[in-house]
Amino acid sequence: MTAPTPLIAGNWKMNGASAALAEAKAIADGVGDCPARVAICPPATLTHRMSQALDGSKVLVGGQDAHWDDAGAFTGDISAEMLADAGAKLVILGHSERRAGWRETDEMVANKVKAALRAGLEPVVCVGETLEERDAGKALQVVTGQVRGSLPQELAGKTFSIAYEPVWAIGTGRTPTTPDIEEVHRAIRATLVEMFGEAARGVPILYGGSVKPSNATEILHAAEVGGALVGGASLKAADFLGIIRAL
């Protein structure tokens, strides 16, 4: 079975205006012969301009969220079709900040995944436990439950990835130990194979949670880690390229 092609994706969250396009260009210029696929997911206001700025480069542009309907009276929301029309190639779905702040359920995330597939976007589906859930010994139960609930069967045979983000490690500077990361990634892999068969061994499982140049090498070389979903460190070309080169 072919090993997954790694994916390093930068989630800019609610950061970045026009001037930030220069950082995106610097990232694209510095990627070189990196063995990973690289993506930047900027705010929706930059999607079209960034896709134009990075056209012809190795860096893909993605969205940070998408509605489960293709169109409708949903003020302020953006559909997967709109993201694709703006030049996006992939989209982050089910991020912990959406699950917590917007009360997104596994069912809602699964419906968003279906919408992404209809629009031809590659879903990057996020799962992860809170500190309370980890301390209660429920990390594997919570994460594998999210995988089962958030991934519709329509994903069979499609290109997608999972991003494991321990909620308590995002933006805190804290990271799980390597054995902790490997344990959860192995559980996710087993669940994917259970759901989609042996072909699911080719699905990259990204790690997300305070990834930075100083810890990227250890994380990216851990068992079943197939890349990273990077937050704050993806906003600066030097930091993001440091993570990319850690492969």
Backbone torsions as a table, in degrees:
resi	resn	phi	psi	omega
1	MET	NA	129.4	179.9
2	THR	-68.1	134.8	178.3
3	ALA	-67.0	149.6	179.5
4	PRO	-61.3	143.7	170.8
5	THR	-75.3	123.5	-176.8
6	PRO	-62.2	151.9	174.8
7	LEU	-128.7	125.4	173.6
8	ILE	-112.3	112.2	-175.8
9	ALA	-118.6	132.9	177.3
10	GLY	-99.1	124.5	177.9
11	ASN	-103.3	104.5	-176.2
12	TRP	-78.2	-10.1	179.8
13	LYS	52.1	-142.5	-177.4
14	MET	-92.9	60.7	179.9
15	ASN	-137.9	140.7	173.2
16	GLY	112.0	124.2	171.2
17	ALA	-121.9	-163.7	-173.3
18	SER	-53.8	-39.6	-177.2
19	ALA	-61.4	-24.7	-177.9
20	ALA	-70.9	-13.8	178.0
21	LEU	-61.4	-27.3	178.0
22	ALA	-65.6	-36.4	177.3
23	GLU	-67.1	-40.8	178.5
24	ALA	-61.5	-41.6	178.7
25	LYS	-65.4	-38.1	178.6
26	ALA	-64.9	-37.0	176.8
27	ILE	-64.1	-47.4	-179.5
28	ALA	-61.4	-39.4	-179.4
29	ASP	-68.9	-26.7	-175.1
30	GLY	-97.4	-4.2	-176.1
31	VAL	-63.8	-41.5	178.2
32	GLY	61.6	-135.1	-176.7
33	ASP	-97.0	32.6	179.1
34	CYS	-53.9	135.1	-178.8
35	PRO	-74.7	-7.8	-178.2
36	ALA	-95.4	157.4	164.2
37	ARG	-78.9	142.5	-176.9
38	VAL	-124.5	138.3	179.9
39	ALA	-140.3	151.0	171.6
40	ILE	-123.7	131.5	178.4
41	CYS	-113.6	92.9	-177.0
42	PRO	-85.6	176.1	170.3
43	PRO	-58.3	153.5	-175.8
44	ALA	-58.2	-29.3	-179.3
45	THR	-65.4	-18.5	-179.3
46	LEU	-104.3	-5.3	-172.4
47	THR	-55.0	-52.6	-175.9
48	HIS	-66.5	-45.8	-178.6
49	ARG	-65.1	-37.4	179.0
50	MET	-70.4	-37.8	178.6
51	SER	-63.1	-35.2	176.7
52	GLN	-71.4	-43.1	-177.7
53	ALA	-64.5	-33.2	-176.1
54	LEU	-100.9	7.2	-179.9
55	ASP	-57.3	130.3	-179.5
56	GLY	88.4	-6.1	178.1
57	SER	-91.4	179.0	179.2
58	LYS	-86.4	-3.8	-175.3
59	VAL	-94.8	124.5	176.7
60	LEU	-85.3	154.9	175.8
61	VAL	-111.4	136.9	-178.7
62	GLY	-132.0	170.0	175.1
63	GLY	-100.5	164.9	-178.4
64	GLN	-99.3	-12.1	-179.8
65	ASP	-173.4	162.4	175.4
66	ALA	-154.3	147.8	177.7
67	HIS	-73.8	158.7	-179.3
68	TRP	-82.4	-14.7	175.1
69	ASP	-98.9	155.1	-177.7
70	ASP	-78.8	-25.1	179.8
71	ALA	-166.1	164.4	176.9
72	GLY	149.7	-175.0	-177.5
73	ALA	-85.7	71.9	-178.5
74	PHE	-125.9	79.6	-174.3
75	THR	-54.6	126.1	176.9
76	GLY	88.3	-12.4	-179.6
77	ASP	-87.7	163.6	-179.6
78	ILE	-130.1	133.5	-179.3
79	SER	-87.6	161.5	176.0
80	ALA	-62.5	-36.9	178.6
81	GLU	-62.8	-38.4	177.7
82	MET	-64.6	-41.5	178.0
83	LEU	-62.5	-44.5	179.3
84	ALA	-62.7	-40.1	179.1
85	ASP	-64.3	-29.0	179.7
86	ALA	-83.7	-5.0	176.6
87	GLY	109.8	2.5	178.6
88	ALA	-70.0	148.0	177.9
89	LYS	-113.6	-21.3	179.1
90	LEU	-143.7	173.2	-179.2
91	VAL	-152.9	136.1	174.8
92	ILE	-80.3	132.6	179.9
93	LEU	-134.5	143.1	176.4
94	GLY	74.5	22.4	178.7
95	HIS	-57.5	148.1	-176.0
96	SER	-57.6	-32.0	179.2
97	GLU	-69.0	-30.8	175.3
98	ARG	-76.1	-41.5	179.7
99	ARG	-62.6	-40.2	-177.0
100	ALA	-82.7	-53.5	-174.3
101	GLY	-73.5	-31.3	-178.0
102	TRP	-111.2	7.4	177.1
103	ARG	54.6	40.6	178.9
104	GLU	-73.1	130.7	178.6
105	THR	-94.2	168.0	175.6
106	ASP	-57.5	-40.1	-179.7
107	GLU	-62.8	-41.7	177.9
108	MET	-62.9	-42.7	179.5
109	VAL	-63.2	-43.1	179.4
110	ALA	-60.5	-38.8	178.4
111	ASN	-68.6	-33.6	175.8
112	LYS	-67.4	-38.0	177.1
113	VAL	-60.8	-43.6	178.2
114	LYS	-60.3	-40.7	179.2
115	ALA	-64.8	-40.5	178.8
116	ALA	-61.3	-43.4	179.7
117	LEU	-63.7	-39.7	178.5
118	ARG	-61.3	-33.1	-177.9
119	ALA	-87.7	-2.5	-179.8
120	GLY	80.3	19.3	177.9
121	LEU	-94.5	147.9	177.2
122	GLU	-87.1	118.6	-178.9
123	PRO	-78.3	138.8	169.0
124	VAL	-116.0	102.5	-170.2
125	VAL	-98.1	124.4	-175.4
126	CYS	-95.5	141.1	175.1
127	VAL	-139.9	158.3	178.0
128	GLY	166.3	156.2	-176.3
129	GLU	-103.4	156.0	174.4
130	THR	-82.3	170.1	178.0
131	LEU	-62.9	-39.6	179.8
132	GLU	-62.6	-40.7	179.5
133	GLU	-67.8	-39.0	177.5
134	ARG	-66.3	-46.0	-178.6
135	ASP	-63.5	-25.0	178.6
136	ALA	-85.9	2.3	179.9
137	GLY	75.7	21.9	-175.3
138	LYS	-107.6	11.2	-173.6
139	ALA	-56.0	-51.2	-177.2
140	LEU	-66.1	-38.8	179.1
141	GLN	-62.8	-44.8	-178.7
142	VAL	-66.4	-47.8	-174.5
143	VAL	-67.4	-46.6	179.6
144	THR	-67.2	-30.9	175.4
145	GLY	-65.2	-39.9	177.2
146	GLN	-65.9	-39.0	178.0
147	VAL	-60.3	-48.7	-178.4
148	ARG	-63.8	-39.0	-175.6
149	GLY	-81.0	-23.8	-173.0
150	SER	-98.3	-12.6	-176.8
151	LEU	-108.0	107.7	178.0
152	PRO	-74.5	157.9	-179.9
153	GLN	-64.1	-18.2	177.4
154	GLU	-60.5	-15.7	179.2
155	LEU	-74.4	-15.8	-178.8
156	ALA	-55.4	124.9	179.4
157	GLY	81.3	-1.7	-179.3
158	LYS	-99.4	163.7	176.6
159	THR	-87.9	122.8	177.1
160	PHE	-157.0	171.7	175.5
161	SER	-142.6	161.8	175.5
162	ILE	-112.1	140.1	174.1
163	ALA	-118.9	115.4	176.2
164	TYR	-88.1	116.9	179.9
165	GLU	-127.7	99.3	174.1
166	PRO	-60.4	116.4	-170.8
167	VAL	-55.6	-36.8	-176.1
168	TRP	-72.0	-8.3	-178.8
169	ALA	-103.9	-4.4	-175.1
170	ILE	-80.8	116.9	176.9
171	GLY	72.7	7.5	-177.9
172	THR	-100.7	-13.0	-175.1
173	GLY	84.4	-7.6	178.8
174	ARG	-91.3	144.3	173.9
175	THR	-135.4	148.4	174.4
176	PRO	-64.7	163.5	174.2
177	THR	-70.5	160.9	178.0
178	THR	-57.4	-44.5	176.7
179	PRO	-60.4	-35.2	177.0
180	ASP	-62.7	-46.4	-180.0
181	ILE	-61.9	-46.4	-178.3
182	GLU	-62.8	-38.5	180.0
183	GLU	-61.1	-45.6	-178.7
184	VAL	-70.2	-41.4	-179.9
185	HIS	-64.0	-37.6	177.1
186	ARG	-65.4	-38.5	179.1
187	ALA	-66.7	-38.9	176.7
188	ILE	-64.0	-43.9	179.8
189	ARG	-60.0	-45.1	-179.5
190	ALA	-61.7	-38.3	179.5
191	THR	-69.1	-39.7	177.5
192	LEU	-61.9	-43.3	179.7
193	VAL	-65.4	-38.5	177.6
194	GLU	-61.6	-38.3	-176.2
195	MET	-82.3	-39.3	-169.6
196	PHE	-123.0	3.4	178.0
197	GLY	83.8	-174.0	-174.3
198	GLU	-62.0	-24.1	178.5
199	ALA	-60.6	-23.3	-178.2
200	ALA	-70.4	-9.3	175.7
201	ARG	-70.1	-12.9	177.4
202	GLY	-92.5	2.0	179.3
203	VAL	-83.7	121.9	178.7
204	PRO	-71.0	136.8	175.5
205	ILE	-110.3	108.4	-177.1
206	LEU	-84.9	153.5	170.9
207	TYR	-107.0	135.6	177.2
208	GLY	-136.1	127.0	179.8
209	GLY	156.6	88.5	179.8
210	SER	57.4	42.7	173.9
211	VAL	-77.0	132.0	-179.4
212	LYS	-147.2	168.1	-176.8
213	PRO	-55.8	-33.7	-175.5
214	SER	-71.2	-23.7	-179.6
215	ASN	-117.5	-0.1	-173.1
216	ALA	-63.8	-40.0	-176.8
217	THR	-61.1	-47.7	-179.1
218	GLU	-63.0	-44.5	-178.2
219	ILE	-66.7	-47.3	-173.9
220	LEU	-70.4	-17.1	178.2
221	HIS	-102.3	8.4	176.0
222	ALA	-75.0	154.6	-178.7
223	ALA	-59.3	134.5	176.7
224	GLU	66.2	12.0	173.2
225	VAL	-90.5	116.2	-175.5
226	GLY	-111.8	34.5	179.2
227	GLY	134.1	-165.5	-175.9
228	ALA	-148.0	146.9	168.9
229	LEU	-106.8	111.4	-168.3
230	VAL	-108.3	131.8	178.9
231	GLY	-93.4	-108.4	-173.1
232	GLY	-54.5	-34.9	-178.1
233	ALA	-70.4	-8.4	178.7
234	SER	-90.1	-4.3	-177.2
235	LEU	-79.1	-21.2	179.4
236	LYS	-115.4	130.0	-176.0
237	ALA	-56.5	-42.9	-176.9
238	ALA	-61.2	-43.2	-179.8
239	ASP	-69.1	-45.9	-177.2
240	PHE	-65.6	-41.4	178.1
241	LEU	-66.0	-31.8	176.0
242	GLY	-63.1	-36.9	177.3
243	ILE	-71.0	-46.0	-179.8
244	ILE	-57.9	-43.1	-177.6
245	ARG	-73.8	-11.0	179.3
246	ALA	-69.9	-14.8	176.0
247	LEU	-66.9	NA	NA
